[in-house]
Amino acid sequence: QRKKRLAESVALQQYLVDLNETSSLMDDLEQRVSRTDYGSDETSAQALVKNLQAAQEDLLTYRSIISSLEDQFSQLAAEDKTEAVATQQASVNKRYQSLLELAKQRERLLREAIALFQLQQEASDLDGWITDKEAVVNAMTVTHDPGQVDVYNQRLTKFEQEIASNEPRLMTINHMAQRMHDQDHSQPEKIDETKDTLNKRFENLKDLARKKRAQVNAALAVQDFCGEVDETMRWIADKQHQLRQVEGGGDMATVQSAQRRLIGTERDVAAITDKIQQLNAEGDKLSSAHPDAEDVISEKQKSLQDMWKDLTDALEQRRSKIGDSSNAQEFLQELIVFQDWIGAARLRAASEDVANNVTDADALQKQHKDLKAEIDSYQPTFEKLKQHGKVIITDANDPAQKEAHDRLSTLDDGWSALQKAWDARRDLLEQNHKHQTFRHNLERAEVLLKEEEAFLADQELGTKLNEAEAKVKRFDEVSSRLPAHDERVDALVADAATRKQECHYAGDEMTDLAKALQDRRDTNRRRFAQRQQALNDSLALHQFHREVDEVGDWIAEKLQIAQDENYRQPENLASKVKAHEAFEAELSANKDQLDNAHKTGNVVSASQPAAKDDVADIIVSKTRLRGFEPLVQIVDAATELLALHRLLETTVL
């Protein structure tokens, strides 16, 4: 027990020794982290930061010592952990934490001091640059000397570029200041003072540069104005030289070339007119803005106006001269073109070409009418040329006007010859159209006659009654169109006679063709009459055959009935008598039909003598030989027998 107690006492004493040593170390560290010196510039402040970092490293090293003390305190015997000992241990822990906070606070203040030193250094550097540039710009005196304006402009441009290149430095300083504010820097007043002072000086420098730029720009404007005026005057001088090279005489090609060159010059002059007005307005404005340069500007304006007036006067004179030459050449060209057209139109009007058909004849007449319309459309041109010539032709010595006068003197003759040529061809084409119309109608009439002849070529009369009737019907249909055919032929004959009287160039030909057509038509009409007679005779013969056949068939039928012996029996005498009487009546009635057949045969024989024997044979073979007379004999015998039966019947009663 004693041994244990001795060990506990040793542990307590060792703890107290270590506690005292730790307190001594903390005293030293406290002096190092609690200093209020933050340096005089960025370099000294950086050195203090390094010292502080060494102290912070020692603090981190002492962390293990503090932990060891806590372990030792926790292992003490309960009776050794007195209130005093516990208070000392708590004080060490608290002091250690306080040292950590002091180190952290000193580090923050040192960092703020470094940032403030950096801000002030950047601001100082830029402020020095501003001071130097203010001296340079203030020493720059701008004049209107053309030789110095460009130098001033180059120097000022370079200065403006330097301002632009240094403006990011100012923005960087402003960002630094803002960042320090955002980090709750402990000296905001110093930050704002440094920043605001620098910004004000930089803005003053920019205002100074803008004022100098306004002065240089004014000098440049005057210099540019004088340069533009000089350039414009050189251009005017060049145009004056060009105008002197433009000549208006010579042939049309020369005049047209001169016109093109003059038009180009006029276009250029018109384009520069606005430039002249602009320069005058700009000169007036510059004179008002810069009275010291008014004399130079006014002199430039006067020189420009004088040269401009000389150019416009020369342009007007050249325009008038070339215009006169152009008018004479244009009139001559118009006259030449018109006379060339008259020559070509006369060739067309004097053409002897004629058509070979109606369609081509119509086309030629249309072309000729179109030519007339074209000629009429040139009538105003013809009148205009004559009137215009009186105005244009004033100088007999001018080659172009002399040629125009000679051509104009023959213009009336050419125009009159053209009209006569057109009238002559019109008459020719009218005759040609009548000729071709006649030929067209002749061809159509020939087609009709050819159709008639084709119809007449059929000589068949028909072997049966229905065929004969069809032939007659077809003949009647064709014959019904003959009057119309005759009208066409008669019209052609009359037309040919008229053309003959008119002395038509083809009058004899047309008359011969019409006569041949008329003869052909008359031949067809004779053939039609013959064909009609043959068809009618054939039809009558076939109709006669039919009548005879009908009578013969009836006789054969009735002969069979009459040969029935039933009438010889006395039974049903009354009905038999009645039937016999009816038979007799029918026989009597058909006797007329037989007589008519004989009459028809006689008529056919009379109109067709060649068929007389044939008709007689038909009558004999189809009536008498087939039993008409035996039929009469049988009927007569039956009549007598029936009369006898009736008599016997009456006697018996």
VENTA-V443595 format. One record per residue. N is the residue number from 1. RES is the residue in one small letter. PSI is psi in degrees with one decimal (none if undefined). NEAR is the number of other ideal C-beta (glycine too) atoms within 8 Angstrom. D_CENTER is the distance of its C-alpha to the mean C-alpha in Angstrom with 2 decimals. Layout:
BEGIN
((N RES PSI NEAR D_CENTER) (N RES PSI NEAR D_CENTER))
END
This chain:
BEGIN
((1 q -42.5 4 123.68) (2 r -39.9 5 124.83) (3 k -42.7 6 122.77) (4 k -39.3 7 119.66) (5 r -35.9 8 120.47) (6 l -41.1 8 120.96) (7 a -38.0 8 117.58) (8 e -35.8 11 115.94) (9 s -39.0 9 117.69) (10 v -41.7 8 116.49) (11 a -38.4 13 112.93) (12 l -42.8 12 113.27) (13 q -40.6 8 114.58) (14 q -40.1 9 111.87) (15 y -43.2 13 109.21) (16 l -37.4 9 110.73) (17 v -47.6 8 110.85) (18 d -34.3 12 107.19) (19 l -41.3 12 106.30) (20 n -42.0 8 108.00) (21 e -40.4 8 106.32) (22 t -39.2 13 102.90) (23 s -39.1 10 103.64) (24 s -43.3 8 104.54) (25 l -40.7 10 101.28) (26 m -33.3 13 99.34) (27 d -43.7 8 101.17) (28 d -44.7 8 99.90) (29 l -35.5 13 96.31) (30 e -39.4 11 96.42) (31 q -35.4 8 97.26) (32 r -35.1 10 94.30) (33 v -8.0 14 91.60) (34 s 13.8 8 92.85) (35 r 149.7 8 92.61) (36 t 8.7 4 90.86) (37 d 122.8 5 90.07) (38 y 11.8 8 86.26) (39 g 165.4 14 86.31) (40 s -14.0 3 85.60) (41 d -177.1 7 82.35) (42 e -36.5 10 79.87) (43 t -49.8 7 82.08) (44 s -35.0 9 85.25) (45 a -37.4 14 83.34) (46 q -37.7 10 81.99) (47 a -42.3 9 85.64) (48 l -35.6 13 86.75) (49 v -39.9 12 83.99) (50 k -43.4 8 85.35) (51 n -42.9 9 88.89) (52 l -39.7 14 87.62) (53 q -35.3 9 85.83) (54 a -42.4 8 89.18) (55 a -39.1 12 90.93) (56 q -34.7 11 88.22) (57 e -40.0 8 88.80) (58 d -40.6 9 92.57) (59 l -41.2 14 91.83) (60 l -35.5 7 89.93) (61 t -40.6 8 92.89) (62 y -10.7 13 95.35) (63 r -37.7 9 93.43) (64 s -36.1 7 95.37) (65 i -44.1 11 98.65) (66 i -41.8 12 97.89) (67 s -38.9 8 97.10) (68 s -41.1 9 100.38) (69 l -41.9 14 102.33) (70 e -39.0 10 100.77) (71 d -44.9 8 101.80) (72 q -42.2 12 105.32) (73 f -39.0 12 105.57) (74 s -22.7 6 104.53) (75 q -4.6 6 107.26) (76 l 154.2 13 110.09) (77 a 154.9 8 112.81) (78 a -39.2 5 112.46) (79 e -17.4 5 115.51) (80 d -16.1 11 114.13) (81 k 69.5 9 110.88) (82 t 169.5 7 112.42) (83 e -37.0 5 110.51) (84 a -44.5 6 110.95) (85 v -43.8 14 109.57) (86 a -36.8 10 106.58) (87 t -40.3 8 105.93) (88 q -42.2 9 105.96) (89 q -41.8 12 103.51) (90 a -36.5 8 101.13) (91 s -39.1 8 101.46) (92 v -46.0 14 100.45) (93 n -46.5 10 97.37) (94 k -40.3 8 96.39) (95 r -38.4 11 97.02) (96 y -43.1 13 94.88) (97 q -36.3 8 91.93) (98 s -39.2 8 92.54) (99 l -38.9 13 92.42) (100 l -43.2 9 89.06) (101 e -40.1 8 87.67) (102 l -42.3 11 89.17) (103 a -42.0 13 87.61) (104 k -42.6 8 84.22) (105 q -41.9 8 84.48) (106 r -37.3 12 85.63) (107 e -42.8 12 82.73) (108 r -43.0 8 80.23) (109 l -36.9 10 81.91) (110 l -40.4 14 81.96) (111 r -40.1 9 78.24) (112 e -41.1 13 77.58) (113 a -42.3 11 79.73) (114 i -45.1 12 77.84) (115 a -41.3 11 74.44) (116 l -40.9 13 75.86) (117 f -40.7 12 77.23) (118 q -44.4 10 73.81) (119 l -46.8 15 72.03) (120 q -34.9 9 74.57) (121 q -45.4 9 74.35) (122 e -43.5 12 70.53) (123 a -38.7 13 70.78) (124 s -41.4 8 73.56) (125 d -46.2 8 71.59) (126 l -35.9 14 68.52) (127 d -37.2 11 70.80) (128 g -41.2 8 72.42) (129 w -40.6 9 69.06) (130 i -42.4 11 68.18) (131 t -43.4 8 71.51) (132 d -43.5 8 70.91) (133 k -33.9 12 67.42) (134 e -38.8 11 68.64) (135 a -40.9 8 71.17) (136 v -46.4 9 68.60) (137 v -39.7 12 66.15) (138 n -25.5 7 68.95) (139 a -9.3 6 70.15) (140 m 114.3 10 66.73) (141 t 114.6 4 66.92) (142 v 129.7 9 63.59) (143 t 175.4 7 63.77) (144 h 15.6 11 61.26) (145 d 117.1 6 62.56) (146 p -31.1 8 59.45) (147 g -22.9 6 61.34) (148 q -19.7 8 62.16) (149 v -42.4 15 58.96) (150 d -36.0 9 57.18) (151 v -45.5 8 60.31) (152 y -42.1 12 60.44) (153 n -42.2 11 56.80) (154 q -44.1 8 57.24) (155 r -41.4 9 60.38) (156 l -37.3 13 58.85) (157 t -42.9 8 55.70) (158 k -42.0 8 57.96) (159 f -42.6 13 59.97) (160 e -35.6 10 56.85) (161 q -37.8 8 55.86) (162 e -40.0 9 59.39) (163 i -45.7 12 59.16) (164 a -38.1 7 55.89) (165 s -25.3 7 57.46) (166 n -12.3 10 60.61) (167 e -35.1 9 58.94) (168 p -30.4 7 58.57) (169 r -42.6 9 62.38) (170 l -41.5 12 62.78) (171 m -38.4 8 60.44) (172 t -44.5 9 62.47) (173 i -42.5 14 65.71) (174 n -38.4 10 64.27) (175 h -39.0 8 63.22) (176 m -46.3 12 66.73) (177 a -42.2 13 68.28) (178 q -39.5 8 66.11) (179 r -39.5 8 66.88) (180 m -40.5 14 70.62) (181 h -44.1 10 70.33) (182 d -28.4 6 68.53) (183 q 13.1 7 71.46) (184 d 53.1 5 73.99) (185 h 145.5 11 75.55) (186 s -8.6 6 79.08) (187 q 62.1 8 78.60) (188 p -30.0 9 75.39) (189 e -44.1 6 76.82) (190 k -38.4 8 77.11) (191 i -49.7 14 73.59) (192 d -39.7 9 72.08) (193 e -47.5 8 74.20) (194 t -47.2 12 73.10) (195 k -49.7 13 69.39) (196 d -40.7 8 69.27) (197 t -44.1 10 71.18) (198 l -43.9 13 68.89) (199 n -40.4 10 65.67) (200 k -44.4 8 67.02) (201 r -39.4 10 67.96) (202 f -38.9 12 64.54) (203 e -37.3 8 62.75) (204 n -39.0 9 65.11) (205 l -40.5 13 64.21) (206 k -39.3 9 60.47) (207 d -40.8 8 61.16) (208 l -40.4 11 63.12) (209 a -38.4 13 60.23) (210 r -40.0 8 57.77) (211 k -42.6 8 60.11) (212 k -36.3 13 60.45) (213 r -38.3 10 56.68) (214 a -40.7 8 56.33) (215 q -43.5 9 58.90) (216 v -40.7 13 57.30) (217 n -38.8 8 53.79) (218 a -44.3 10 55.22) (219 a -38.6 14 56.81) (220 l -38.7 10 53.62) (221 a -44.3 9 51.65) (222 v -43.4 14 54.13) (223 q -42.3 12 54.02) (224 d -39.6 8 50.18) (225 f -47.5 14 50.20) (226 c -38.1 12 52.65) (227 g -43.1 8 50.62) (228 e -40.0 9 47.37) (229 v -45.1 14 49.31) (230 d -42.7 9 50.83) (231 e -42.5 8 47.47) (232 t -40.1 13 45.97) (233 m -36.7 11 49.02) (234 r -39.3 8 48.66) (235 w -43.3 9 45.05) (236 i -42.8 14 46.29) (237 a -38.4 9 49.02) (238 d -41.4 8 46.54) (239 k -35.8 12 44.41) (240 q -40.6 12 47.63) (241 h -41.9 8 48.46) (242 q -42.7 10 45.05) (243 l -36.8 13 45.47) (244 r -20.8 7 48.88) (245 q -11.3 7 47.28) (246 v 116.2 12 44.86) (247 e 142.3 7 46.56) (248 g -9.2 11 45.34) (249 g -175.6 6 47.41) (250 g -165.7 7 46.91) (251 d -176.1 7 44.37) (252 m -38.7 8 40.77) (253 a -41.3 7 39.59) (254 t -42.9 10 42.06) (255 v -44.0 15 41.04) (256 q -38.4 10 37.33) (257 s -42.9 8 38.21) (258 a -38.9 13 40.32) (259 q -43.5 10 37.58) (260 r -41.9 8 35.11) (261 r -39.7 11 37.80) (262 l -40.6 14 38.68) (263 i -40.6 8 35.10) (264 g -41.8 8 34.93) (265 t -42.6 13 38.24) (266 e -41.3 10 37.25) (267 r -41.2 8 34.12) (268 d -42.0 9 36.41) (269 v -41.1 12 38.99) (270 a -37.4 7 36.51) (271 a -31.4 8 35.33) (272 i -9.9 11 39.01) (273 t -46.3 8 40.03) (274 d -34.6 7 39.05) (275 k -41.0 9 40.94) (276 i -46.7 11 44.07) (277 q -40.3 8 43.92) (278 q -42.4 8 43.41) (279 l -38.8 14 46.41) (280 n -45.5 11 48.59) (281 a -40.7 8 47.79) (282 e -38.8 9 48.38) (283 g -42.3 14 51.66) (284 d -40.9 8 52.90) (285 k -42.3 8 52.13) (286 l -36.0 13 53.90) (287 s -40.0 12 56.87) (288 s -38.0 6 57.32) (289 a -28.4 6 57.06) (290 h 80.3 11 59.29) (291 p -28.9 6 61.91) (292 d -19.0 5 63.62) (293 a 10.7 11 60.65) (294 e -40.8 9 60.18) (295 d -44.4 6 61.87) (296 v -44.9 10 59.75) (297 i -44.4 15 56.52) (298 s -40.8 10 57.58) (299 e -42.0 8 58.52) (300 k -41.7 13 55.14) (301 q -43.4 12 53.40) (302 k -44.1 8 55.53) (303 s -39.5 10 54.98) (304 l -45.0 15 51.22) (305 q -39.9 9 51.23) (306 d -45.6 8 53.47) (307 m -37.2 12 51.28) (308 w -42.4 10 48.12) (309 k -41.6 8 49.77) (310 d -38.8 10 50.91) (311 l -46.9 13 47.37) (312 t -36.8 9 45.77) (313 d -44.5 8 48.64) (314 a -36.5 11 48.26) (315 l -41.2 13 44.48) (316 e -43.4 8 45.07) (317 q -43.5 8 47.73) (318 r -36.3 12 45.63) (319 r -41.8 10 42.65) (320 s -44.0 8 44.98) (321 k -47.0 9 46.51) (322 i -33.3 14 43.29) (323 g -42.5 8 41.87) (324 d -45.3 9 44.84) (325 s -39.5 14 44.46) (326 s -40.8 12 40.73) (327 n -43.6 9 41.36) (328 a -43.8 13 43.98) (329 q -40.7 13 41.86) (330 e -41.4 8 38.79) (331 f -43.1 13 41.05) (332 l -42.9 14 42.58) (333 q -42.0 9 39.25) (334 e -41.2 10 38.09) (335 l -42.6 14 41.42) (336 i -45.7 9 41.16) (337 v -41.1 8 37.67) (338 f -41.5 13 38.89) (339 q -35.6 12 42.00) (340 d -40.3 8 40.11) (341 w -42.0 9 37.96) (342 i -43.4 11 41.21) (343 g -44.7 9 42.63) (344 a -40.5 8 39.67) (345 a -36.4 12 39.62) (346 r -37.1 12 43.40) (347 l -42.4 8 43.03) (348 r -39.8 8 40.57) (349 a -27.5 13 42.86) (350 a 5.8 9 45.97) (351 s 141.6 7 44.69) (352 e 10.2 5 47.25) (353 d 136.0 5 44.95) (354 v 164.4 9 45.48) (355 a 159.7 13 44.03) (356 n 4.2 5 45.79) (357 n 169.0 9 44.30) (358 v -41.2 10 43.14) (359 t -47.7 7 39.43) (360 d -34.2 10 39.59) (361 a -41.6 15 41.81) (362 d -42.3 9 39.25) (363 a -42.5 9 36.55) (364 l -40.2 13 38.90) (365 q -40.0 11 39.74) (366 k -43.7 8 36.11) (367 q -40.2 8 35.53) (368 h -36.5 13 38.63) (369 k -38.5 8 37.54) (370 d -38.2 8 34.20) (371 l -38.1 12 36.35) (372 k -43.7 10 38.34) (373 a -39.2 8 35.32) (374 e -43.3 9 34.33) (375 i -45.4 12 37.93) (376 d -36.3 7 37.99) (377 s -22.6 7 34.80) (378 y -3.2 10 36.71) (379 q -47.0 8 39.73) (380 p -36.6 7 38.68) (381 t -42.0 9 38.08) (382 f -48.4 11 41.56) (383 e -40.8 8 43.17) (384 k -42.3 8 41.32) (385 l -41.5 14 42.48) (386 k -42.8 10 46.04) (387 q -41.6 8 46.06) (388 h -33.7 9 44.29) (389 g -34.8 13 46.75) (390 k -28.9 7 49.63) (391 v -41.8 7 48.21) (392 i -43.5 11 46.98) (393 i 96.2 11 50.00) (394 t -16.3 5 52.72) (395 d 104.4 6 54.02) (396 a -17.9 7 55.53) (397 n -15.7 4 56.13) (398 d 125.2 8 52.46) (399 p -43.0 5 51.35) (400 a -42.3 11 47.89) (401 q -35.0 14 49.38) (402 k -45.0 10 52.13) (403 e -39.7 9 49.73) (404 a -38.3 15 47.64) (405 h -44.0 11 50.91) (406 d -43.2 8 51.89) (407 r -38.7 12 48.57) (408 l -30.2 12 48.50) (409 s -23.4 6 51.99) (410 t 4.3 9 50.78) (411 l -42.1 14 47.62) (412 d -42.4 6 49.37) (413 d -43.3 7 50.93) (414 g -40.4 12 47.70) (415 w -44.1 10 45.95) (416 s -42.3 8 48.92) (417 a -35.8 9 49.08) (418 l -43.2 13 45.42) (419 q -42.6 9 46.11) (420 k -41.5 8 49.17) (421 a -38.9 11 47.45) (422 w -42.8 13 44.75) (423 d -41.8 8 47.46) (424 a -42.5 10 49.39) (425 r -32.6 12 46.46) (426 r -46.5 10 45.59) (427 d -40.9 8 49.17) (428 l -44.2 10 48.96) (429 l -33.7 13 45.76) (430 e -44.4 9 47.25) (431 q -40.8 11 50.33) (432 n -39.5 12 48.23) (433 h -42.1 13 46.27) (434 k -39.5 11 49.62) (435 h -47.6 13 50.98) (436 q -33.7 14 48.12) (437 t -41.7 10 48.20) (438 f -46.4 14 51.94) (439 r -39.0 9 51.44) (440 h -47.5 10 48.82) (441 n -34.4 12 51.20) (442 l -43.4 12 54.04) (443 e -41.6 8 52.31) (444 r -40.7 9 51.69) (445 a -38.4 13 55.34) (446 e -37.3 9 56.51) (447 v -42.1 8 54.60) (448 l -43.5 10 56.45) (449 l -35.5 14 59.80) (450 k -38.0 8 59.10) (451 e -39.8 8 58.50) (452 e -44.9 13 61.81) (453 e -36.4 9 63.59) (454 a -39.1 7 62.26) (455 f -42.9 8 63.57) (456 l -19.0 10 66.94) (457 a -19.9 6 67.24) (458 d 110.0 5 68.08) (459 q 4.2 4 71.92) (460 e 138.7 5 72.54) (461 l -10.7 8 74.44) (462 g 134.4 13 74.46) (463 t -8.2 3 77.35) (464 k 164.0 7 77.23) (465 l -45.9 11 77.12) (466 n -34.5 7 73.64) (467 e -41.3 9 72.31) (468 a -42.0 14 73.98) (469 e -42.3 10 72.53) (470 a -39.9 9 68.97) (471 k -43.6 14 69.41) (472 v -41.6 11 70.53) (473 k -44.8 8 67.62) (474 r -38.6 8 65.07) (475 f -43.0 11 66.85) (476 d -39.3 8 66.64) (477 e -46.0 8 62.86) (478 v -40.5 10 62.32) (479 s -30.0 9 64.76) (480 s -21.6 7 62.87) (481 r -6.8 8 59.92) (482 l -38.0 11 62.18) (483 p -39.1 7 62.26) (484 a -39.2 7 58.49) (485 h -41.0 13 58.89) (486 d -37.9 9 61.66) (487 e -42.1 8 59.48) (488 r -46.5 12 56.86) (489 v -45.2 13 59.62) (490 d -38.8 8 61.36) (491 a -40.3 9 58.10) (492 l -40.3 14 57.52) (493 v -43.9 12 61.14) (494 a -41.1 8 60.77) (495 d -43.2 13 57.45) (496 a -40.3 15 59.12) (497 a -40.4 10 62.06) (498 t -45.5 8 59.80) (499 r -34.7 15 57.94) (500 k -43.6 12 61.36) (501 q -31.9 7 62.49) (502 e 1.4 7 59.33) (503 c 38.5 5 60.14) (504 h 144.8 11 56.91) (505 y -21.0 5 56.45) (506 a 25.1 9 56.63) (507 g -45.8 13 59.18) (508 d -44.6 7 61.94) (509 e -46.6 7 59.68) (510 m -38.8 15 58.36) (511 t -45.1 12 61.97) (512 d -43.6 8 63.22) (513 l -40.7 11 60.42) (514 a -39.6 14 60.99) (515 k -43.1 10 64.77) (516 a -39.0 8 64.30) (517 l -41.5 15 62.03) (518 q -42.7 10 64.60) (519 d -40.8 8 67.42) (520 r -41.2 9 65.51) (521 r -44.4 12 64.86) (522 d -37.7 8 68.59) (523 t -42.5 8 69.61) (524 n -36.7 12 67.41) (525 r -37.7 9 68.93) (526 r -41.2 8 72.43) (527 r -34.7 9 71.46) (528 f -41.1 12 69.98) (529 a -41.5 8 73.33) (530 q -42.2 8 75.22) (531 r -38.0 10 72.97) (532 q -42.3 10 73.32) (533 q -43.0 8 77.13) (534 a -41.6 9 77.20) (535 l -40.8 13 75.05) (536 n -41.8 9 77.16) (537 d -42.7 12 80.39) (538 s -41.8 12 79.08) (539 l -43.1 13 78.09) (540 a -40.2 13 81.53) (541 l -44.0 11 83.31) (542 h -37.2 12 81.34) (543 q -38.8 10 81.98) (544 f -43.2 14 85.70) (545 h -43.7 10 85.68) (546 r -43.9 9 84.24) (547 e -44.0 12 86.89) (548 v -40.4 14 89.71) (549 d -41.3 9 88.42) (550 e -43.5 9 88.26) (551 v -43.9 14 91.86) (552 g -42.2 11 93.16) (553 d -40.3 8 91.60) (554 w -41.6 10 93.16) (555 i -43.8 13 96.57) (556 a -40.3 10 96.49) (557 e -45.4 8 95.69) (558 k -28.9 13 98.42) (559 l -37.4 13 100.95) (560 q -39.6 8 100.71) (561 i -42.5 8 101.39) (562 a -27.2 11 104.27) (563 q 0.3 7 105.95) (564 d 126.1 7 106.39) (565 e 5.5 5 110.25) (566 n -26.1 6 109.90) (567 y -13.5 10 110.90) (568 r -19.4 5 114.38) (569 q 142.0 5 115.16) (570 p -10.1 6 116.66) (571 e 149.3 4 114.83) (572 n 48.7 5 112.23) (573 l -39.6 11 113.29) (574 a -45.5 6 111.58) (575 s -35.8 7 108.11) (576 k -39.8 11 108.57) (577 v -42.5 10 109.62) (578 k -42.5 8 106.59) (579 a -36.7 8 104.25) (580 h -36.2 13 106.02) (581 e -39.9 8 105.60) (582 a -37.3 8 101.88) (583 f -40.2 12 101.70) (584 e -41.9 10 103.62) (585 a -41.6 8 101.21) (586 e -39.1 9 98.20) (587 l -41.8 12 99.99) (588 s -40.5 7 100.67) (589 a -40.4 8 97.03) (590 n -12.6 11 95.67) (591 k -34.6 8 98.23) (592 d -38.5 7 95.95) (593 q -38.9 12 92.96) (594 l -41.7 11 95.07) (595 d -40.6 8 96.03) (596 n -37.9 9 92.37) (597 a -39.6 14 91.58) (598 h -42.6 9 94.33) (599 k -44.5 8 92.95) (600 t -41.0 12 89.43) (601 g -40.6 14 90.92) (602 n -40.5 9 92.75) (603 v -46.9 9 89.54) (604 v -41.0 14 87.65) (605 s -36.9 12 90.60) (606 a -40.6 7 90.67) (607 s -23.1 7 86.94) (608 q 80.3 11 86.85) (609 p -31.0 6 90.19) (610 a -23.0 4 89.12) (611 a 8.4 11 88.82) (612 k -50.6 9 92.24) (613 d -39.5 6 94.19) (614 d -40.1 7 91.45) (615 v -43.5 13 91.52) (616 a -43.5 10 95.31) (617 d -38.7 8 95.25) (618 i -43.8 12 92.67) (619 i -43.5 13 94.78) (620 v -46.8 9 97.94) (621 s -30.7 8 96.40) (622 k -1.2 11 94.39) (623 t -73.4 14 96.95) (624 r -50.2 7 100.58) (625 l -26.5 7 100.74) (626 r -0.6 11 98.86) (627 g 17.5 9 101.53) (628 f -45.4 10 101.13) (629 e -42.1 7 104.79) (630 p -36.7 8 106.21) (631 l -39.9 13 104.22) (632 v -40.2 9 105.96) (633 q -43.4 8 109.30) (634 i -42.4 11 108.83) (635 v -40.4 13 107.76) (636 d -41.1 8 110.80) (637 a -41.7 8 113.09) (638 a -33.7 11 111.57) (639 t -43.8 10 112.08) (640 e -41.3 8 115.74) (641 l -42.3 10 116.28) (642 l -36.4 13 114.66) (643 a -37.6 8 116.77) (644 l -43.8 8 119.86) (645 h -41.7 10 118.90) (646 r -38.3 10 118.48) (647 l -44.3 8 121.88) (648 l -39.0 9 123.58) (649 e -37.1 10 122.00) (650 t -38.5 7 123.24) (651 t -41.1 6 126.78) (652 v -42.5 5 126.96) (653 l none 4 126.00))
END
